[in-house]
């Protein structure tokens, strides 16, 4: 289950509070099975994703930068209209 792996990764990197996966609706036996199946797959996925990103011209943080620029533009527009 990709969602379970995603949540485990977020907890491991302290991006969310750690809590038992059973509280999130996952069964404990599934957790152990998923760990066994992951093996060396993660490394291969990291490399292929990195290569894909380079080919597609992905730039980390670009979406957030566009969002911030949009917010600044909207704020400036509201200020001008308020005067």
Buried (B, 14 or more C-beta within 10 A) or exposed (E): EEEBBEBBEEBEEEEEEEEEBEEEEBEEEEBEEBEEEEEEEEEEEEEEEEEEEEEEEEEEEEEEEEEEEEEEEEEEEEEEEEE
